[in-house]
Amino acid sequence: MPYAIPGPGGRGWLLRLVIAFSFAQGAVSMARPAVSYRALALGADQRAVGVIAGVYALLPLFAAVPLGRRTDHGRCAPLLPAGVVLISGGCALSGMAGSLAAMAAWSGVMGLGHLCFVIGAQSIVARQSAPDEQDRDFGYFTIGASLGQLVGPIAAGALIGGAAMGRTSALALFVSAAVGAVALTSLWRIEHVRRAPAVRQRGGRVPVLGILGARGVPAGIFISLAVLSATDILTAYLPVVGEHRGIAPATVGLLLSLRAASTIACRLVMTPMIRLLGRTALLTGSCLLGGVLCAGMALPAPVWGLALMLAALGFCLGVGQPLSMTTVVRAAPDGARSTALALRLTGNRLGQAAAPASAGLLAGAAGVAAPFAMLSGLLLLAAALGARTKPP
């Protein structure tokens, strides 16, 4: 079967990495809406929800490049358990927090843990995959994220609800901490040190501007930023939309999971889609259609309409992340691939810090549908950039 994830026979590291990422991302995807609901229970308004969601990205915004430099010149695997500990700790402490300031602080810890895990995991895939396997392997790797995004919101929706929103959202955060800790069981001997590239050259550090100047890197960074901002705001703001339109938390969780399931379906057929359309057309078309669908989310559609739009939107958003990883890895100078991936994550976190805060201001000024119009503009701009830049 040409698209099966390699099993334990020779490349079981990828399967175990997908499993670990599923649990780590599941914890985060369960915790993010739970944080929003707990903040609402503590008296937060729409602006405060946006600020708390933005703080999730604040610490990672400054930590990404140093962590990428370290990974270029050392092992990747230690970042994975460190990330899991920070994710689980941030989830548990968010459940214990009694103020909005504490919620924001522990949300930042959770975001830092997620960054550590993702930098280490992406670098392992880049090092241990042959060039002609990278599209496929990054696609499979991101299936781990989609599996977590599929299950996490359903679990959060099942636990959160009723009059005691503060108590049930805290319970969801404690459960998410336990889910994240399970990722530790799949991380033994996951890095093949013998296959690490020879990047420990004296004076071999490539300047950040040199990496950003490489053809394909800026486009990959911006497309990733736009796609992740769309995913992140959907996760953070669909609960607010649900509260505004009278949609139950369990239904909101199902809608978010439908989006994630559609993303998984996209990544399972990534290789044949690239062969059929080519990387440039696939990136551009997915961003263009995603922008149109985000604009549709701003309309007062019924639940079944939201479900249809989210299913189509999830398929479109499934393209950008794995192909932007491959684009950045192939465009980056030798010896700076982990740093280039870290710069891509810096762009992601910049979007995660700015987009929810901007969305909160827009929601407060123009209503809860306004953030989706902003996302539409971001994705349409990404489509235009993707059409002008041929990936390497």
C-alpha positions in Angstrom: 0.0 0.0 0.0 1.9 3.1 -1.2 0.6 5.6 1.3 0.8 3.5 4.5 2.6 5.0 7.5 5.8 3.0 7.9 5.5 0.5 10.7 8.0 -0.8 13.3 9.9 -2.8 10.7 12.4 0.0 9.7 10.9 3.3 10.2 8.8 2.8 13.3 10.1 6.1 14.6 7.6 8.0 12.4 4.7 6.0 13.6 5.7 6.5 17.2 6.2 10.2 16.5 2.7 10.5 15.1 1.3 8.7 18.2 3.2 11.0 20.6 2.1 14.1 18.6 -1.5 12.9 18.7 -1.5 12.9 22.5 0.4 16.1 22.9 -1.8 17.9 20.3 -4.9 16.3 21.8 -4.0 17.8 25.2 -3.6 21.2 23.7 -6.7 21.0 21.5 -8.7 19.9 24.5 -7.2 22.6 26.7 -7.6 25.6 24.3 -11.5 25.7 24.3 -11.5 24.7 28.0 -9.3 27.8 28.7 -11.8 29.9 26.8 -14.8 28.5 28.7 -13.0 28.8 32.0 -12.1 32.4 31.2 -15.7 33.2 30.4 -16.7 31.6 33.7 -14.2 33.8 35.5 -15.8 36.9 33.9 -13.8 37.4 30.8 -15.3 39.3 27.8 -14.5 38.7 24.2 -11.4 40.9 24.3 -10.0 39.1 27.3 -10.5 35.7 25.6 -8.5 37.0 22.7 -5.7 38.3 24.9 -5.5 35.0 26.8 -5.4 33.1 23.5 -2.6 35.4 22.3 -0.5 34.9 25.4 -0.3 31.2 24.4 2.0 32.3 21.6 4.0 35.0 23.5 6.8 33.0 25.1 7.3 30.8 22.0 7.6 33.9 19.9 11.0 34.7 21.6 12.1 31.1 22.2 11.8 29.6 18.7 15.0 30.7 17.1 17.3 29.9 20.0 15.8 26.4 20.2 16.2 26.0 16.5 19.9 27.0 16.7 20.4 24.5 19.5 18.7 21.7 17.5 20.8 22.5 14.3 23.9 21.8 16.4 22.8 19.0 18.7 20.1 16.4 19.3 16.4 17.0 18.7 15.0 14.3 21.0 15.4 16.1 24.4 13.0 18.8 23.4 10.2 16.3 23.1 9.8 15.2 26.8 10.5 18.8 27.9 7.7 19.9 25.7 5.3 17.3 27.1 6.1 18.3 30.7 5.4 22.0 30.0 2.2 21.2 28.1 0.8 19.0 30.9 1.9 21.4 33.6 0.4 24.4 31.8 -2.9 22.5 31.4 -3.1 21.4 35.1 -2.1 24.8 36.4 -4.7 26.5 34.1 -7.3 24.3 35.7 -6.2 25.5 39.2 -6.0 29.2 38.2 -8.4 31.6 39.9 -7.8 34.8 37.9 -7.6 35.8 34.3 -3.9 36.9 34.8 -3.0 33.4 36.0 -4.9 31.8 33.2 -2.9 33.9 30.7 0.4 33.0 32.3 -0.2 29.2 32.3 -1.5 29.4 28.8 1.9 30.8 27.9 3.6 27.9 29.5 1.4 25.5 27.6 2.4 27.3 24.4 6.1 27.1 25.2 5.8 23.3 25.7 4.0 22.9 22.4 6.7 24.8 20.6 9.5 22.7 22.2 7.8 19.5 21.1 7.1 20.7 17.6 10.6 22.0 16.9 12.1 18.8 18.1 9.7 16.6 16.2 9.9 18.6 12.9 13.6 18.5 13.0 13.6 14.7 13.5 11.4 14.3 10.4 13.6 16.6 8.4 16.8 14.7 9.4 15.5 11.2 9.1 13.5 11.5 5.9 15.1 11.2 2.4 14.4 14.3 0.2 11.8 12.4 -1.9 10.0 11.2 1.3 9.7 14.6 3.0 6.3 15.6 1.5 4.8 12.3 2.6 6.5 12.1 6.0 5.6 15.7 6.9 2.1 14.9 5.8 1.9 11.9 8.1 3.6 13.8 10.9 0.8 16.5 10.7 -1.8 13.7 10.9 -0.8 13.4 14.5 -1.8 17.0 15.0 -5.1 16.5 13.2 -5.9 13.4 15.3 -5.4 15.4 18.4 -7.5 18.2 17.0 -10.2 15.7 16.2 -10.4 14.0 19.6 -9.5 17.0 21.9 -12.5 19.2 21.2 -15.0 16.3 21.4 -13.6 15.4 24.8 -13.7 19.0 26.0 -17.3 19.4 24.8 -18.3 16.2 26.6 -16.8 17.4 29.9 -17.8 21.1 29.8 -21.3 22.3 30.2 -24.2 23.0 32.6 -24.4 25.7 35.2 -21.0 25.0 36.8 -19.0 26.1 33.7 -16.0 27.0 35.9 -15.8 23.5 37.5 -16.4 21.5 34.4 -13.8 23.5 32.4 -11.3 23.0 35.2 -12.0 19.2 35.0 -11.4 19.3 31.2 -8.0 21.0 31.8 -6.9 18.3 34.4 -7.9 15.6 31.9 -6.0 17.3 29.2 -2.9 17.3 31.4 -3.2 13.5 31.8 -3.7 13.0 28.1 -0.5 15.0 27.3 1.5 13.0 29.7 0.7 9.8 27.7 2.9 11.1 24.9 6.0 10.3 27.0 5.4 6.6 26.4 6.2 6.8 22.6 9.4 8.8 22.8 12.0 6.2 23.6 15.0 6.1 21.1 13.0 8.1 18.6 16.0 9.9 17.1 18.6 8.1 15.0 21.7 10.0 16.0 23.8 8.4 13.3 21.6 10.1 10.6 21.9 13.6 12.0 23.4 15.9 9.4 26.9 17.2 9.7 26.0 20.7 10.8 28.6 21.2 13.6 31.0 23.1 11.4 33.1 25.8 13.0 31.7 29.2 12.1 28.9 27.4 10.3 26.0 29.4 11.7 23.9 30.9 8.9 22.6 34.4 9.8 18.8 34.7 10.3 18.6 37.3 7.4 20.4 34.8 5.2 17.8 32.1 6.0 14.9 34.5 5.4 16.5 35.6 2.1 16.5 32.1 0.7 13.9 31.7 -2.1 10.8 30.0 -0.8 11.4 30.5 2.9 9.3 33.8 3.3 6.4 32.3 1.3 6.4 29.1 3.3 6.5 31.1 6.6 3.6 33.4 5.6 1.4 30.6 4.2 2.0 28.6 7.4 1.1 31.7 9.5 -2.1 32.2 7.7 -3.2 28.6 7.8 -2.4 28.2 11.5 -4.1 31.5 12.4 -7.2 30.2 10.8 -7.0 26.9 12.7 -6.2 28.7 16.0 -9.0 31.3 15.8 -11.5 28.6 14.8 -10.5 26.7 18.0 -10.6 29.8 20.2 -13.6 31.6 18.8 -16.0 28.9 17.8 -17.0 28.6 21.5 -17.7 32.3 21.5 -19.8 32.0 18.4 -21.6 29.1 20.0 -22.4 31.1 23.1 -23.6 33.9 20.9 -25.8 31.7 18.7 -27.0 29.3 21.4 -25.0 26.3 20.2 -24.2 23.8 23.0 -20.5 23.2 23.9 -20.8 19.5 22.9 -22.0 20.6 19.4 -19.1 23.1 19.2 -16.7 20.3 20.0 -18.2 18.1 17.3 -17.9 20.9 14.8 -14.2 21.5 15.6 -13.6 17.8 15.4 -15.3 17.6 12.0 -12.8 20.2 10.8 -9.9 18.1 12.1 -11.3 14.9 10.5 -11.5 16.6 7.1 -7.9 17.7 7.6 -6.8 14.1 8.2 -8.6 13.0 5.0 -6.7 15.7 3.1 -3.3 14.6 4.4 -4.0 10.9 3.6 -4.3 11.9 -0.1 -1.6 14.5 -0.1 0.8 12.6 -2.4 -1.6 12.0 -5.2 -2.9 15.5 -5.0 0.6 16.9 -5.5 1.2 14.5 -8.4 -2.1 15.7 -10.0 -2.0 19.4 -9.4 1.6 20.3 -8.5 2.7 21.9 -5.2 2.2 25.5 -6.3 -1.3 25.0 -7.6 -2.3 23.0 -4.6 -1.0 25.5 -2.1 -2.5 28.5 -4.0 -5.9 26.8 -4.6 -6.3 25.6 -1.0 -5.6 29.0 0.4 -7.9 30.7 -2.1 -10.8 28.4 -1.3 -10.1 28.5 2.4 -10.3 32.3 2.3 -13.7 32.1 0.6 -15.0 29.6 3.2 -13.7 31.7 6.1 -15.8 34.6 4.7 -18.8 32.3 4.7 -18.2 31.5 8.4 -19.0 35.2 9.1 -22.6 34.6 7.9 -25.4 33.6 10.3 -25.6 30.1 9.0 -27.4 27.2 10.7 -25.5 24.5 12.4 -25.7 22.2 9.4 -24.3 25.0 7.2 -21.4 25.6 9.7 -20.7 21.8 9.5 -20.5 21.8 5.7 -18.3 24.9 5.7 -16.0 23.5 8.4 -15.6 20.2 6.6 -14.5 21.9 3.4 -12.4 24.4 5.3 -10.6 21.6 7.2 -9.7 19.9 3.9 -8.3 23.2 2.5 -6.3 24.0 5.7 -4.8 20.5 5.7 -2.6 21.4 2.7 -0.7 24.4 4.0 1.2 23.0 7.1 3.0 20.0 5.6 3.8 21.6 2.3 5.1 24.8 4.0 7.4 22.6 6.1 8.8 20.9 3.0 9.2 24.2 1.2 11.1 25.7 4.1 13.4 22.7 4.6 14.3 22.5 0.9 14.9 26.2 0.6 17.0 26.6 3.8 20.8 26.7 3.6 22.6 23.5 4.6 23.2 23.4 8.4 20.3 25.8 9.1 17.2 23.6 8.5 16.1 23.4 12.1 16.6 27.2 12.5 14.5 27.7 9.3 11.8 25.5 10.7 12.0 27.5 14.0 11.6 30.7 12.0 8.5 29.2 10.4 7.2 28.4 13.9 8.1 32.0 15.0 5.9 33.2 12.2 3.2 30.8 13.4 3.5 32.1 16.9 3.5 35.7 15.8 0.2 35.0 14.0 -1.1 33.2 17.1 -0.2 36.1 19.3 -1.5 38.9 17.0 -4.4 37.2 15.3 -6.5 36.3 18.4 -5.8 39.7 20.0 -6.8 41.4 16.8 -9.8 39.1 16.5 -10.8 40.0 20.1 -10.7 43.7 19.2 -12.7 43.1 16.0 -15.2 40.9 17.9 -15.7 43.6 20.5 -16.2 46.3 17.9 -18.0 44.6 15.1 -19.4 41.3 16.5 -18.3 37.7 16.8 -18.3 37.1 13.1 -15.6 39.8 12.3 -12.6 37.5 13.1 -13.6 35.2 10.3 -13.6 38.0 7.8 -10.0 38.9 9.0 -9.0 35.2 8.4 -10.4 35.4 4.9 -8.2 38.3 4.1 -5.1 36.5 5.5 -5.7 33.4 3.5 -6.4 35.3 0.3 -3.1 37.1 0.7 -1.4 33.8 1.3 -2.9 32.5 -2.0 -1.6 35.6 -3.8 1.9 35.1 -2.4 1.8 31.4 -3.2 0.8 32.0 -6.8 3.8 34.4 -7.2 6.4 32.2 -5.5 7.3 28.8 -6.9 8.2 26.4 -4.1 11.7 24.8 -4.5 
